[in-house]
Amino acid sequence: MTTTNGTRAIKRAAPARVVLLAALVNAPAVAAAAAGEEGDVTILCAGTRDRFSLEDFLTAGLLVHELRQRGGYTLRDGARAALDLYGLYRGDVAGGIRGSLHGRHLIELGFDADLDYSSRIGLLSTVPVYQGGLIKNYG
């Protein structure tokens, strides 16, 4: 599944050597794969209609947290801010998302269960990678 926002982000990231796709449910696995690659790691948040999205930034913070566990990374200000946000909601990620603008909208539409499911950190070990115009399994 892709979204309009996600598709735009993937296309912007396409020139990178490796483009891994992350969400809360697979962030630890994606961070492990990224740590195994050479070079810098850039985290690109898709946002919502080209605007800041709390849930994306929270996921970025989780990725930064996971990468820092592996050591060897110097953080830019955006990564530090994302890490701080993740630290704020670490004990209740679903609650943090529920309080966001998009989270409240999803709840209004009746997607409470989907929100809870998508907030389960590390639920999946799948690491999608964008290569040659296709989304494939990494590795």
N, CA, C and O of each residue as an XYZ file, in Angstrom:
556
protein
N       0.833     -1.169      0.000
C       0.000      0.000      0.000
C       0.887      1.245      0.000
O       1.889      1.298      0.713
N       0.528      2.213     -0.777
C       1.202      3.500     -0.727
C       0.154      4.589     -0.555
O      -1.036      4.368     -0.780
N       0.608      5.744     -0.161
C      -0.270      6.901     -0.030
C       0.260      7.997     -0.934
O       1.414      7.953     -1.360
N      -0.570      8.970     -1.224
C      -0.118     10.095     -2.041
C       1.091     10.761     -1.401
O       2.076     11.054     -2.079
N       1.017     11.001     -0.086
C       2.131     11.635      0.619
C       3.374     10.759      0.576
O       4.476     11.246      0.323
N       3.196      9.475      0.823
C       4.318      8.545      0.802
C       4.937      8.423     -0.577
O       6.158      8.352     -0.711
N       4.097      8.398     -1.601
C       4.598      8.302     -2.969
C       5.454      9.513     -3.320
O       6.507      9.370     -3.941
N       5.010     10.696     -2.928
C       5.804     11.905     -3.184
C       7.151     11.833     -2.477
O       8.180     12.189     -3.051
N       7.142     11.376     -1.240
C       8.392     11.275     -0.474
C       9.337     10.265     -1.119
O      10.539     10.510     -1.215
N       8.800      9.141     -1.556
C       9.627      8.122     -2.208
C      10.268      8.699     -3.466
O      11.456      8.490     -3.710
N       9.497      9.414     -4.254
C      10.045     10.001     -5.488
C      11.129     11.028     -5.184
O      12.113     11.121     -5.919
N      10.964     11.800     -4.112
C      12.002     12.771     -3.730
C      13.274     12.058     -3.279
O      14.380     12.547     -3.505
N      13.111     10.905     -2.644
C      14.257     10.160     -2.122
C      14.902      9.256     -3.168
O      16.009      8.763     -2.951
N      14.241      9.032     -4.282
C      14.684      8.060     -5.284
C      16.145      8.186     -5.708
O      16.774      7.157     -5.953
N      16.721      9.382     -5.808
C      18.130      9.465     -6.208
C      19.118      8.880     -5.188
O      20.272      8.630     -5.534
N      18.693      8.662     -3.961
C      19.591      8.114     -2.934
C      20.034      6.702     -3.316
O      19.341      5.999     -4.051
N      21.178      6.308     -2.813
C      21.713      4.972     -3.102
C      20.783      3.876     -2.599
O      20.558      2.885     -3.294
N      20.239      4.046     -1.392
C      19.308      3.082     -0.802
C      18.143      3.865     -0.204
O      18.353      4.829      0.533
N      16.918      3.455     -0.520
C      15.719      4.095      0.022
C      14.910      3.030      0.759
O      14.252      2.192      0.142
N      14.971      3.081      2.090
C      14.222      2.154      2.930
C      12.952      2.848      3.403
O      12.946      4.061      3.608
N      11.878      2.082      3.577
C      10.582      2.646      3.953
C      10.218      2.192      5.357
O      10.239      1.001      5.666
N       9.883      3.161      6.202
C       9.648      2.842      7.616
C       8.316      3.374      8.109
O       7.773      4.352      7.595
N       7.813      2.692      9.121
C       6.652      3.100      9.911
C       6.945      2.627     11.329
O       7.925      1.917     11.553
N       6.126      3.004     12.268
C       6.348      2.550     13.644
C       6.423      1.031     13.723
O       7.227      0.485     14.478
N       5.589      0.350     12.945
C       5.502     -1.109     13.041
C       6.764     -1.828     12.579
O       6.979     -2.980     12.955
N       7.607     -1.178     11.770
C       8.831     -1.843     11.314
C      10.089     -1.013     11.560
O      11.165     -1.365     11.075
N       9.969      0.071     12.299
C      11.101      0.985     12.486
C      12.362      0.317     13.043
O      13.448      0.599     12.537
N      12.279     -0.551     14.055
C      13.517     -1.179     14.530
C      14.229     -1.993     13.443
O      15.457     -1.961     13.351
N      13.474     -2.714     12.628
C      14.077     -3.500     11.549
C      14.679     -2.593     10.484
O      15.757     -2.880      9.964
N      13.997     -1.506     10.157
C      14.519     -0.561      9.165
C      15.788      0.104      9.689
O      16.751      0.273      8.940
N      15.800      0.480     10.952
C      16.996      1.096     11.538
C      18.173      0.127     11.499
O      19.298      0.535     11.211
N      17.929     -1.137     11.780
C      19.002     -2.136     11.728
C      19.548     -2.261     10.310
O      20.761     -2.348     10.116
N      18.664     -2.270      9.323
C      19.104     -2.351      7.928
C      19.887     -1.100      7.543
O      20.929     -1.199      6.894
N      19.401      0.069      7.932
C      20.088      1.326      7.615
C      21.466      1.374      8.262
O      22.423      1.856      7.656
N      21.569      0.879      9.479
C      22.852      0.871     10.188
C      23.863     -0.029      9.484
O      25.070      0.179      9.602
N      23.378     -1.018      8.762
C      24.259     -1.921      8.031
C      24.755     -1.365      6.707
O      25.644     -1.944      6.083
N      24.193     -0.259      6.280
C      24.609      0.386      5.033
C      25.756      1.354      5.317
O      25.904      1.844      6.436
N      26.550      1.621      4.310
C      27.647      2.583      4.455
C      27.133      3.997      4.241
O      26.191      4.213      3.479
N      27.751      4.954      4.910
C      27.428      6.357      4.685
C      26.410      6.907      5.660
O      26.011      6.249      6.621
N      26.004      8.131      5.384
C      25.042      8.829      6.231
C      23.647      8.247      6.068
O      23.333      7.615      5.059
N      22.826      8.467      7.068
C      21.416      8.089      7.018
C      20.607      9.379      7.035
O      20.777     10.214      7.923
N      19.735      9.536      6.058
C      18.829     10.676      6.003
C      17.416     10.156      6.188
O      17.008      9.199      5.530
N      16.673     10.781      7.078
C      15.286     10.388      7.327
C      14.393     11.450      6.705
O      14.480     12.628      7.051
N      13.541     11.027      5.792
C      12.627     11.926      5.098
C      11.203     11.597      5.523
O      10.719     10.492      5.282
N      10.543     12.544      6.147
C       9.149     12.353      6.568
C       8.222     12.736      5.423
O       8.420     13.763      4.773
N       7.212     11.910      5.180
C       6.270     12.174      4.089
C       5.367     13.361      4.393
O       5.042     14.141      3.497
N       4.963     13.503      5.646
C       4.050     14.586      6.003
C       2.636     14.310      5.529
O       2.327     13.228      5.028
N       1.799     15.295      5.697
C       0.416     15.213      5.244
C       0.146     16.418      4.360
O       0.146     17.558      4.826
N      -0.082     16.158      3.090
C      -0.300     17.235      2.115
C       0.836     18.263      2.164
O       0.611     19.472      2.191
N       2.050     17.739      2.176
C       3.266     18.565      2.198
C       3.405     19.429      3.443
O       4.085     20.455      3.419
N       2.768     19.020      4.519
C       2.892     19.738      5.787
C       3.422     18.790      6.852
O       3.366     17.567      6.718
N       3.938     19.399      7.912
C       4.458     18.647      9.050
C       3.399     17.691      9.583
O       2.218     18.030      9.651
N       3.833     16.498      9.957
C       2.944     15.487     10.515
C       3.582     14.933     11.786
O       4.688     14.394     11.751
N       2.883     15.069     12.894
C       3.417     14.617     14.178
C       3.749     13.132     14.151
O       4.793     12.725     14.662
N       2.876     12.314     13.562
C       3.128     10.868     13.564
C       4.367     10.510     12.750
O       5.089      9.584     13.117
N       4.627     11.213     11.665
C       5.847     10.965     10.897
C       7.085     11.379     11.687
O       8.093     10.672     11.694
N       7.000     12.526     12.351
C       8.130     13.025     13.129
C       8.400     12.122     14.332
O       9.550     11.940     14.729
N       7.353     11.567     14.900
C       7.493     10.614     16.000
C       8.191      9.345     15.514
O       9.050      8.798     16.205
N       7.819      8.885     14.329
C       8.486      7.724     13.730
C       9.951      8.038     13.445
O      10.822      7.197     13.668
N      10.224      9.237     12.957
C      11.615      9.650     12.729
C      12.400      9.611     14.034
O      13.552      9.177     14.060
N      11.776     10.065     15.115
C      12.432     10.023     16.422
C      12.745      8.610     16.868
O      13.805      8.355     17.438
N      11.825      7.691     16.611
C      12.071      6.283     16.934
C      13.234      5.750     16.102
O      14.089      5.034     16.623
N      13.274      6.090     14.825
C      14.390      5.651     13.981
C      15.718      6.189     14.502
O      16.708      5.459     14.561
N      15.737      7.457     14.878
C      16.961      8.053     15.435
C      17.356      7.321     16.713
O      18.528      7.005     16.914
N      16.384      7.054     17.569
C      16.645      6.317     18.814
C      17.277      4.958     18.505
O      18.285      4.587     19.106
N      16.690      4.232     17.581
C      17.202      2.902     17.221
C      18.603      2.993     16.615
O      19.462      2.166     16.921
N      18.839      3.976     15.772
C      20.164      4.135     15.170
C      21.209      4.498     16.217
O      22.334      4.000     16.172
N      20.850      5.351     17.146
C      21.793      5.754     18.198
C      22.162      4.577     19.089
O      23.263      4.538     19.638
N      21.259      3.623     19.236
C      21.567      2.420     20.012
C      22.739      1.669     19.386
O      23.471      0.955     20.072
N      22.905      1.836     18.083
C      23.969      1.152     17.363
C      25.245      1.985     17.306
O      26.296      1.480     16.910
N      25.164      3.257     17.698
C      26.341      4.126     17.811
C      26.850      4.671     16.496
O      26.474      4.217     15.415
N      27.733      5.677     16.625
C      28.430      6.199     15.463
C      27.699      7.249     14.650
O      28.081      7.502     13.507
N      26.670      7.866     15.191
C      25.915      8.865     14.433
C      26.011     10.237     15.090
O      25.878     10.368     16.307
N      26.241     11.245     14.273
C      26.193     12.633     14.719
C      24.854     13.187     14.263
O      24.504     13.087     13.087
N      24.106     13.769     15.187
C      22.750     14.208     14.868
C      22.698     15.668     14.456
O      23.362     16.518     15.048
N      21.913     15.943     13.448
C      21.578     17.318     13.090
C      20.408     17.752     13.966
O      19.818     16.937     14.675
N      20.081     19.029     13.913
C      19.043     19.562     14.797
C      17.685     18.890     14.603
O      16.986     18.621     15.580
N      17.305     18.616     13.358
C      16.025     17.962     13.101
C      15.963     16.582     13.727
O      14.935     16.193     14.283
N      17.060     15.840     13.641
C      17.115     14.505     14.246
C      17.039     14.597     15.761
O      16.385     13.774     16.402
N      17.699     15.586     16.332
C      17.637     15.776     17.795
C      16.220     16.111     18.235
O      15.741     15.594     19.244
N      15.548     16.976     17.478
C      14.171     17.348     17.821
C      13.242     16.142     17.709
O      12.369     15.951     18.556
N      13.423     15.331     16.674
C      12.605     14.126     16.518
C      12.857     13.160     17.671
O      11.920     12.561     18.200
N      14.110     13.010     18.058
C      14.457     12.146     19.181
C      13.810     12.650     20.470
O      13.307     11.856     21.265
N      13.823     13.957     20.674
C      13.179     14.539     21.860
C      11.676     14.267     21.862
O      11.109     13.940     22.905
N      11.029     14.397     20.709
C       9.593     14.117     20.629
C       9.320     12.655     20.942
O       8.387     12.334     21.678
N      10.139     11.764     20.379
C       9.967     10.345     20.676
C      10.132     10.095     22.174
O       9.368      9.326     22.757
N      11.106     10.726     22.795
C      11.302     10.579     24.236
C      10.090     11.026     25.025
O       9.769     10.440     26.060
N       9.421     12.049     24.551
C       8.223     12.556     25.219
C       7.080     11.548     25.183
O       6.351     11.403     26.165
N       6.919     10.851     24.060
C       5.793      9.926     23.881
C       6.189      8.456     23.936
O       5.355      7.585     23.690
N       7.427      8.173     24.249
C       7.936      6.799     24.203
C       7.052      5.806     24.960
O       6.852      4.683     24.498
N       6.530      6.201     26.099
C       5.688      5.298     26.884
C       4.258      5.193     26.398
O       3.516      4.323     26.855
N       3.851      6.064     25.478
C       2.476      6.062     24.974
C       2.446      6.634     23.560
O       1.889      7.705     23.319
N       3.047      5.909     22.646
C       3.117      6.359     21.261
C       1.717      6.508     20.670
O       1.431      7.492     19.989
N       0.853      5.542     20.928
C      -0.519      5.624     20.405
C      -1.217      6.871     20.932
O      -1.948      7.531     20.194
N      -1.000      7.197     22.193
C      -1.592      8.400     22.772
C      -1.082      9.660     22.104
O      -1.843     10.601     21.877
N       0.201      9.680     21.791
C       0.770     10.823     21.090
C       0.139     11.005     19.723
O      -0.161     12.125     19.311
N      -0.059      9.904     19.027
C      -0.672      9.981     17.702
C      -2.153     10.345     17.815
O      -2.666     11.123     17.010
N      -2.829      9.789     18.800
C      -4.250     10.116     19.002
C      -4.452     11.612     19.218
O      -5.480     12.163     18.823
N      -3.490     12.265     19.835
C      -3.599     13.694     20.096
C      -3.218     14.577     18.925
O      -3.437     15.787     18.963
N      -2.648     13.983     17.881
C      -2.241     14.771     16.712
C      -3.460     15.134     15.865
O      -4.522     14.524     15.994
N      -3.297     16.115     15.014
C      -4.384     16.546     14.137
C      -4.887     15.387     13.284
O      -6.091     15.143     13.209
N      -3.965     14.674     12.643
C      -4.365     13.558     11.784
C      -4.928     12.399     12.611
O      -5.869     11.731     12.184
N      -4.357     12.164     13.780
C      -4.875     11.114     14.654
C      -6.308     11.377     15.064
O      -7.140     10.469     15.047
N      -6.601     12.609     15.431
C      -7.978     12.969     15.802
C      -8.922     12.793     14.616
O     -10.065     12.365     14.777
N      -8.432     13.128     13.432
C      -9.245     12.959     12.221
C      -9.545     11.476     11.983
O     -10.678     11.117     11.664
N      -8.550     10.630     12.135
C      -8.761      9.187     11.956
C      -9.760      8.642     12.969
O     -10.595      7.803     12.633
N      -9.675      9.114     14.193
C     -10.624      8.680     15.226
C     -12.041      9.107     14.848
O     -12.984      8.329     14.996
N     -12.193     10.326     14.366
C     -13.509     10.805     13.928
C     -14.080      9.941     12.813
O     -15.294      9.761     12.721
N     -13.207      9.407     11.969
C     -13.642      8.551     10.865
C     -13.858      7.102     11.293
O     -14.278      6.273     10.486
N     -13.573      6.792     12.559
C     -13.789      5.441     13.067
C     -12.612      4.498     12.913
O     -12.793      3.281     12.960
N     -11.414      5.027     12.730
C     -10.233      4.190     12.529
C      -9.401      4.022     13.796
O      -8.175      3.924     13.726
N     -10.054      3.987     14.948
C      -9.347      3.827     16.225
C      -8.469      2.577     16.234
O      -7.300      2.633     16.614
N      -9.041      1.455     15.814
C      -8.308      0.186     15.847
C      -7.102      0.231     14.912
O      -6.043     -0.304     15.242
N      -7.252      0.861     13.759
C      -6.142      0.981     12.815
C      -5.015      1.819     13.417
O      -3.836      1.500     13.262
N      -5.393      2.880     14.098
C      -4.414      3.746     14.745
C      -3.644      2.968     15.813
O      -2.419      3.063     15.897
N      -4.364      2.204     16.620
C      -3.703      1.402     17.656
C      -2.767      0.365     17.041
O      -1.650      0.171     17.519
N      -3.226     -0.303     15.978
C      -2.407     -1.317     15.313
C      -1.140     -0.685     14.735
O      -0.042     -1.213     14.910
N      -1.297      0.433     14.055
C      -0.147      1.058     13.393
C       0.822      1.707     14.376
O       1.900      2.151     13.982
N       0.449      1.766     15.639
C       1.317      2.331     16.683
C       2.138      1.266     17.402
O       2.893      1.586     18.321
N       2.005      0.024     17.005
C       2.703     -1.080     17.678
C       4.140     -1.174     17.169
O       4.409     -1.750     16.115
N       5.032     -0.607     17.926
C       6.445     -0.527     17.541
C       7.053     -1.921     17.402
O       6.934     -2.763     18.293
N       7.710     -2.144     16.256
C       8.431     -3.383     16.031
C       7.564     -4.595     15.769
O       8.045     -5.724     15.861
N       6.312     -4.394     15.447
C       5.401     -5.507     15.181
C       5.867     -6.342     13.988
O       5.709     -7.563     13.979
N       6.438     -5.685     12.995
C       6.856     -6.354     11.763
C       8.369     -6.274     11.578
O       9.005     -5.298     11.978
N       8.931     -7.304     10.970
C      10.368     -7.301     10.678
C      10.642     -7.017      9.200
O      11.797     -7.002      8.775
N       9.604     -6.796      8.431
C       9.735     -6.511      7.005
C      10.404     -5.153      6.793
O      10.079     -4.171      7.460
N      11.347     -5.122      5.845
C      12.028     -3.871      5.496
C      11.827     -3.637      3.995
O      12.520     -4.243      3.177
N      10.892     -2.770      3.634
C      10.706     -2.460      2.216
C      11.803     -1.525      1.719
O      12.270     -0.647      2.445
N      12.199     -1.730      0.478
C      13.197     -0.872     -0.154
C      12.656     -0.468     -1.522
O      12.033     -1.271     -2.217
N      12.897      0.771     -1.895
C      12.484      1.267     -3.208
C      13.673      1.156     -4.141
O      14.704      1.791     -3.920
N      13.531      0.339     -5.197
C      14.619      0.129     -6.165
C      14.034      0.036     -7.561
O      13.085     -0.711     -7.798
N      14.592      0.781     -8.463
C      14.188      0.672     -9.863
C      12.707      0.903    -10.101
O      12.113      0.274    -10.977
N      12.114      1.786     -9.344
C      10.701      2.100     -9.526
C       9.746      1.140     -8.846
O       8.531      1.264     -8.999
N      10.281      0.176     -8.090
C       9.446     -0.818     -7.407
C       9.754     -0.854     -5.918
O      10.868     -0.543     -5.497
N       8.767     -1.233     -5.135
C       8.980     -1.478     -3.709
C       9.160     -2.977     -3.537
O       8.284     -3.766     -3.891
N      10.311     -3.360     -2.987
C      10.674     -4.769     -2.820
C      11.058     -5.015     -1.370
O      11.127     -4.085     -0.565
N      11.306     -6.275     -1.048
C      11.812     -6.622      0.276
C      13.325     -6.414      0.288
O      14.025     -6.858     -0.622
N      13.824     -5.738      1.317
C      15.251     -5.458      1.450
C      16.013     -6.752      1.707
O      15.536     -7.646      2.405
N      17.192     -6.828      1.134
C      18.060     -7.950      1.444
C      18.262     -8.852      0.350
O      18.979     -9.843      0.491
